[in-house]
Amino acid sequence: MTPLVLLPGMMCDARLFAPQLVAIHDRAVMVAPITGHDTTAALARAVLADAPPRFALGGLSMGGIVAMEMLAQAPDRIAGLCLMDTNPKAEHPEVAGRREPQIARVRGGALRAVMRHEMKPNYLADTPNRGAILDTCMAMAEALGPDVFVRQSRALQTRDDRQEALRAASVPTLILCGRQDALCPVHRHELMASLVAGSRLEVLDGAGHLPTLEQPETVDTHLRAWLAEVDAAEGRR
């Protein structure tokens, strides 16, 4: 079975994929941190250094951005690609500018306030488990701490557009997002699906920016189907 490498979003850790780590038990699965550098290029190189020689790659939000950077750096090592609630474009200058006051506040000790009041409210659909997921998000952010917030913010500000890397992709590709994602809306995923020949787009009702936690069973189903495609393609190589 093809190994699977998963990349979490900004200020998230392996808990973001907790349901999937239980559901996907037929192969080696690695959740790689993207915390130690302040550029997406360096983050991608660090993950590639620890990853298997060839693997299926899934990333959510910032994890998807780093996944696309990995695709640009080492396309021959990636057997399949899953991009969830992410964005292939470089950061818009207006968004990059909004990060500066957030960085200043976090450096001043206000990480929890920035996460709870400025970022996380935009992440989730209005579902019964929203409060519990928000608590998990806060726990992940506090465990990672302010230095990681600053590094990840800088990496997002300076990232490259990776649409050309997607155009060149020729592996089984799943594009998945929550219909209620206000941060990375559906049209961004329609764009990515149009760039990757033969890719499959899945839009999940009742989910926002974190469908792995909001609609885990549905995500698990789509991931298993995608991994079966990856394994079949690898068997034909």
WOSUL-V421895 format. One record per residue. PHI is phi in degrees with one decimal (999 if undefined). Layout:
PHI
PHI
This chain:
999
-70.0
-61.5
-120.5
-111.9
-114.0
-118.7
-78.0
-78.4
-57.4
58.7
-125.3
-129.0
-61.6
-61.3
-60.9
-110.8
-54.0
-64.1
-71.5
-66.1
-79.5
-76.7
-99.5
-124.6
-103.2
-159.6
-71.3
-126.3
-122.5
-100.4
-94.8
-71.0
-125.3
-124.5
-96.4
-139.4
-112.4
-135.4
-67.8
-62.7
-67.9
-62.3
-62.8
-61.5
-65.8
-65.6
-60.6
-64.6
-103.1
-83.9
-61.3
-57.1
-144.3
-160.8
-82.2
-127.8
-126.8
-142.3
-115.8
58.4
-59.0
-60.8
-67.7
-63.8
-67.2
-59.9
-66.8
-65.5
-62.1
-59.7
-68.3
-80.1
-142.9
-61.1
-71.5
-95.2
-102.3
-86.9
-163.5
-133.0
-127.1
-114.5
-122.2
47.0
-140.7
-149.9
-82.5
-90.2
-64.4
-68.2
-66.9
-53.8
-65.4
-67.9
-59.0
-66.2
-67.3
-72.1
-62.1
-64.8
-64.1
-60.4
-62.2
-66.2
-64.6
-62.6
-86.1
102.4
-106.6
-56.5
-59.6
-66.0
-63.5
-66.0
-73.0
-99.4
-109.9
-115.2
-62.4
-59.3
-87.7
-84.4
-116.7
-73.8
-84.3
-124.8
-60.7
-93.9
-60.2
-62.7
-66.2
-67.6
-60.8
-62.5
-63.3
-60.5
-65.8
-64.1
-63.0
-63.0
-68.3
-67.1
-77.9
89.3
-66.3
-63.8
-65.7
-56.2
-65.6
-61.3
-67.8
-61.5
-63.8
-62.4
-68.2
-60.6
-107.0
-67.9
-89.6
-69.1
-119.9
-64.8
-66.1
-62.3
-67.8
-59.4
-85.9
-68.7
-139.3
-117.8
-55.2
-131.2
-111.9
-110.0
-134.6
-156.7
-83.9
-63.5
-95.9
-72.1
-85.4
-85.5
-125.6
-68.0
-56.9
-62.8
-65.2
-76.9
-62.6
-61.3
-60.9
-62.9
-72.2
-82.6
-100.1
-60.7
78.5
-73.2
-119.3
-104.9
-125.8
-112.4
-100.4
-70.8
72.7
-140.8
-107.0
-83.1
-125.9
-63.9
-59.4
-103.1
-79.5
-133.6
-63.0
-65.7
-67.3
-60.5
-57.0
-60.7
-67.1
-65.6
-62.7
-64.1
-63.4
-63.7
-63.0
-63.2
-61.5
-60.2
-65.1
-64.9
-65.7
-66.3
-88.9
-71.5
